[in-house]
């Protein structure tokens, strides 16, 4: 039994040591009774690092370590140009409709609502449009309905007729 446990412990040690290798290794283990055991070990994955973010691992386990990303200088300019082009693109998403009407006073009402909303909620984007014969006001750029619902809970206290509508939206900031 002692020999078997020794053999298992040696094999485990060999597996850990050979995790970085890509070839199959053969090891001979000799014990005190002159019997030899031959073990063939295939490389294995170091399961200690599965699901571990290597950057966080370095930060947590090495207080003096740092991670440096070396990249060409063109990458920075490409990121800026991509960000600018994304600002012009539209994606499917949700907005909150505050106003939708075609009365004769709809234009002035929509202007008043727009100004009032900008004062109350200056960080939320507002869009006032006219599609013959309707004036409408929608707010926000929400990727998911749950984001829009969360915002609607605060908006509906001031604008009780507000509803969520599906529209093409601008890329919201992440």
C-alpha positions in Angstrom: 0.0 0.0 0.0 2.9 2.3 0.9 4.4 1.7 -2.5 1.2 2.4 -4.3 0.8 5.7 -2.5 4.4 6.7 -3.2 3.7 5.8 -6.9 0.6 8.0 -7.0 2.3 10.9 -5.3 5.2 10.7 -7.8 2.8 10.6 -10.7 1.0 13.7 -9.4 4.3 15.5 -9.0 5.3 14.5 -12.6 1.9 15.7 -13.9 2.3 19.1 -12.3 5.9 19.4 -13.5 5.1 18.4 -17.0 2.0 20.6 -17.5 4.0 22.9 -19.7 5.4 20.2 -22.0 3.7 19.0 -25.2 5.4 15.6 -25.5 4.7 12.3 -23.8 7.3 11.5 -21.1 8.1 8.1 -19.7 9.5 7.8 -16.1 11.0 4.7 -14.3 10.5 4.6 -10.5 12.5 2.3 -8.4 11.7 1.5 -4.8 13.6 -0.2 -1.9 12.6 -3.8 -2.9 14.4 -3.5 -6.3 11.1 -3.5 -8.3 10.7 -0.9 -11.0 7.5 0.7 -12.1 7.3 2.4 -15.5 4.9 5.3 -15.9 3.9 7.1 -19.1 2.6 10.6 -18.4 0.8 12.8 -20.9 0.9 16.5 -20.5 -2.0 17.9 -18.5 -3.5 21.4 -18.1 -2.6 23.3 -14.9 -6.1 23.3 -13.5 -5.1 25.9 -10.9 -5.3 28.6 -13.5 -8.6 27.7 -15.2 -11.0 30.6 -15.0 -8.4 32.9 -13.5 -7.8 36.4 -14.9 -4.0 36.5 -15.2 -3.9 40.3 -14.7 -5.7 40.0 -11.4 -3.6 37.0 -10.4 -0.4 39.0 -11.0 -1.7 41.9 -9.0 -2.9 39.8 -6.1 0.1 37.5 -5.8 2.9 40.0 -6.6 2.6 43.3 -5.0 5.6 44.7 -6.9 4.5 43.2 -10.3 3.0 45.2 -13.1 1.5 44.5 -16.5 2.6 46.5 -19.5 0.8 46.4 -22.8 3.1 47.2 -25.7 1.3 48.1 -28.9 2.0 50.2 -32.0 1.1 53.9 -31.8 -1.4 53.4 -34.6 -3.7 51.5 -32.3 -4.5 54.6 -30.3 -5.5 56.5 -33.4 -7.6 53.6 -34.7 -9.5 53.4 -31.4 -10.3 57.2 -31.6 -11.5 56.8 -35.2 -13.6 53.8 -34.3 -15.2 55.7 -31.4 -16.0 58.6 -33.7 -17.5 56.3 -36.3 -19.6 54.5 -33.7 -21.1 57.8 -32.6 -22.7 58.0 -36.0 -24.1 54.5 -36.0 -27.5 53.4 -34.7 -28.4 50.1 -33.0 -31.6 48.5 -31.9 -32.5 49.6 -28.4 -35.1 51.3 -26.2 -36.1 54.9 -25.4 -38.8 56.4 -23.1 -41.5 58.4 -24.9 -42.7 61.4 -23.0 -44.8 63.1 -25.7 -46.6 62.1 -28.9 -49.3 64.4 -30.3 -50.6 66.1 -33.4 -52.8 68.9 -32.0 -52.3 72.4 -33.2 -50.5 73.2 -29.9 -48.3 70.1 -30.2 -45.2 72.1 -31.3 -45.2 74.5 -28.4 -46.1 71.7 -25.9 -43.2 69.6 -27.1 -40.8 72.6 -26.8 -42.0 73.2 -23.3 -41.6 69.6 -22.3 -38.1 69.5 -23.8 -36.9 72.5 -21.9 -38.5 71.3 -18.7 -36.9 67.9 -19.0 -33.5 69.3 -19.8 -33.6 71.2 -16.5 -34.8 68.2 -14.4 -32.6 65.6 -16.0 -29.6 67.2 -17.7 -27.6 64.0 -18.1 -30.3 62.1 -20.1 -30.3 62.7 -23.8 -33.5 64.0 -25.3 -34.8 63.8 -28.9 -37.6 65.9 -30.2 -38.7 65.0 -33.7 -41.5 65.8 -36.1 -42.9 63.1 -38.4 -45.9 64.5 -40.3 -48.3 65.1 -38.5 -46.9 64.1 -35.1 -44.5 65.8 -32.7 -42.8 63.4 -30.4 -40.2 63.5 -27.6 -38.2 60.4 -26.6 -35.4 60.3 -24.1 -32.4 58.1 -23.4 -30.4 55.4 -25.2 -31.0 52.1 -23.5 -29.5 48.9 -24.8 -31.9 46.6 -22.9 -35.5 46.9 -21.8 -34.5 46.3 -18.2 -32.2 49.5 -18.4 -35.2 51.5 -19.8 -37.5 50.1 -17.1 -35.1 51.1 -14.4 -35.0 54.7 -15.8 -38.8 54.7 -16.3 -39.4 54.2 -12.6 -37.9 57.6 -11.9 -39.2 59.4 -15.0 -42.8 58.3 -14.5 -42.9 60.2 -11.2 -42.6 63.4 -13.1 -44.2 62.3 -16.5 -46.9 59.8 -15.6 -47.8 59.1 -19.3 -44.2 58.0 -20.2 -43.8 54.6 -21.9 -41.0 52.5 -23.2 -40.7 52.3 -27.0 -38.3 50.3 -29.2 -36.2 52.5 -31.5 -32.9 52.8 -33.2 -30.6 54.4 -30.6 -27.2 56.0 -30.6 -24.4 54.0 -29.0 -24.7 54.7 -25.3 -21.6 55.3 -23.2 -20.5 52.2 -21.3 
